[in-house]
Amino acid sequence: MSVKLPTSEQVLFAANVLADKLFFGQKYSAGIKKIIIVKWDEIGDMATSTHVFEILRKNYPESEITLLCKPFVKSLIACDKNIDKVITRIADFNTRYDLVVELRGTWTTLFKSLFYKAKYRVSRAGVRARNKGRQLHEIDTNYAVVYPMLNHQFPGIRPALYFCPNDIIKVDEFLNKNCIGKFAILHVGARRILRQWPLDRFALIATYLKQQFQLDIVFAGTTEDDPQIEFVKKGLNFDTYSFTDGFSLSEFSSLCNKASFYIGNESGPLHIASVFNIPLIGLYGPGVPDVFYPTGENSVVIHHVLKCNPCNQIDCVQPENPCINLIGVTDVMNKILQIGERINL
C-alpha cells in the first residue's frame, strides 16, 4: 500500500499554524508601530488583497506599514496611499516588526518572523485551519487574516487600486492617439493552457462587440501575449489596438477604469478589472468555483464545473475537450447581450 506524503505547501501550512499558536500574539493590541504585510504572490492575488491595506491603516493610523511583494507586482500597488514602503526582496525583511501579516509567505518569511521576534503574527494558514480547510472567497480570506488584530471592524471595505497621475496621462495619450472612443478590453492570454479559451472564439466575440455595440477593441496583456493577440487579429476585418508593450500594471488599472466592458480568461488582469466594477465576463476552466470569482455587481462568470474539478490545472483527464472549451461563443454573446441591456451599453 502506497503512502501519500504531504506536499511541501501542506507542511508549510502546518508550520505556520503551529508557529502562530506557540510564538506570537494573535489578538488586537494598541502598541503596534511597525507592520509588515507579506504577499509573495501573483497579480490577481494582490488585486484581491488591497482592502487589507486600508483596514490596517484605519486601525493603526500612526503605524508604518511595509509591503513585501514580488518585483513584477510592485507597479500595481506603487501608488497605494495606505502603504508607506514597498520591498521586493525577501532579504530586505531584515528587521523586527511589531506585527507580521502573512497573506502569502515562504519558509524564509516564517523564519524571519521568528528570528526577529515579531510581537504579533497572523496568517492565512490560521484562517484555513479555523475553517477546517474550507476556502472562503479570496477577498474574505484576506479580511479574516487580519480580523483578530482589529479594534474596529470594516466588513464593507472592498479591494481598491490606485494609479498615479502619470498613469492617467499615458493612458489618455494612448486613447487619443488611436482615436479610441467607447471600448472593450479583451485579455486573450492565460498563464496555463487549460485556462485558455480558444483564440478563434475571441475573434468572433470581438466582431460581435464591434458590430452589436460599436465598441472599439483593445487587446491587453504583456508582450508574452502578443502572439495570441496577433492570431486573433488575423480573424478580424477592422482595426483593433494593443495595450501590451511598455505599459505597467498601474497603467493597465487606469485603462480598466475607463473601459466600457472587459472579457477574459481567469487571470490577474480579470481581477484588476473587477476592482473597478466595470461590466465584465470571466471565462473559467479548471478553477475552483467561487473562490476567485470577480465580485462586481456587473460581473458574470461562465464556468462549467465538472466532476474532475478541482484539478492541478496542468494534467487534464479529457485533453481532447478541456472544460474551458465547453464555453460556447453563443454562451458569451448571450451574457454580453444580457449585461448590455441591463446597463444600456
Secondary structure, DSSP 8 states (H G I E B T S, - for coil): -------HHHHHHHHHHHHHHHH-B-S--S---EEEEEE---HHHHHTTHHHHHHHHHH-TTSEEEEEE-GGGHHHHTT-TT-SEEE--GGG--S--SEEEEEE--HHHHHHHHHTT-SEEEEHHHHHHHTTT----HHHHHHHHHGGG-SS--TT--------HHHHHHHHHHHHHTT--SEEEEE---SSGGG---HHHHHHHHHHHHHHH--EEEEES-GGGHHHHHHHHHT-SS--EEE-TT--HHHHHHHHHH-SEEEEESSHHHHHHHHTT--EEEEESSS-TTTT----TTEEEEE---TT-S--SSS-SSTTS-GGGGS-HHHHHHHHHHHHHHHT-
